[in-house]
């Protein structure tokens, strides 16, 4: 299977990556992951009620 990515490959990539996590406005969490090749992945999640965090 040439188009298969293993968990080990992902774990090794994440070990070499720079990951930043921050919460803004007490409701939104932003995660940035800078991969070894310089590509940056950004994701966010938010809660509609502060008590749900």
C-alpha positions in Angstrom: 0.0 0.0 0.0 1.9 3.0 -1.3 -0.6 5.6 -0.1 -0.7 4.5 3.5 0.5 6.6 6.4 1.2 4.8 9.7 0.6 6.0 13.2 4.4 5.7 13.7 5.0 8.1 10.8 2.6 10.6 12.1 4.1 10.4 15.6 7.6 10.9 14.3 6.4 13.9 12.3 4.7 15.5 15.3 7.8 15.0 17.4 9.8 17.1 14.9 7.0 19.8 14.7 6.5 22.9 16.8 3.0 23.0 18.3 1.5 26.0 20.0 -1.9 26.0 21.9 -3.6 29.1 23.1 -7.1 30.0 24.5 -8.4 33.4 23.6 -11.4 35.3 25.0 -12.0 32.4 27.4 -13.9 30.6 24.7 -11.7 29.8 21.7 -8.8 27.4 21.5 -6.3 27.8 18.7 -3.7 25.2 17.8 -0.9 25.9 15.4 1.5 23.2 14.2 4.6 24.1 12.2 5.9 21.1 10.3 9.6 20.5 9.7 9.2 21.6 6.1 7.8 25.0 7.3 4.1 24.3 6.4 1.8 25.6 9.2 -1.5 23.9 10.1 -4.0 26.0 12.1 -7.2 24.7 13.7 -9.6 26.3 16.2 -12.6 25.3 18.3 -14.9 27.4 20.4 -17.6 26.9 23.0 -20.9 28.7 23.0 -21.0 28.6 26.8 -17.9 29.2 29.0 -19.1 26.6 31.5 -18.7 23.9 28.8 -14.9 24.3 28.6 
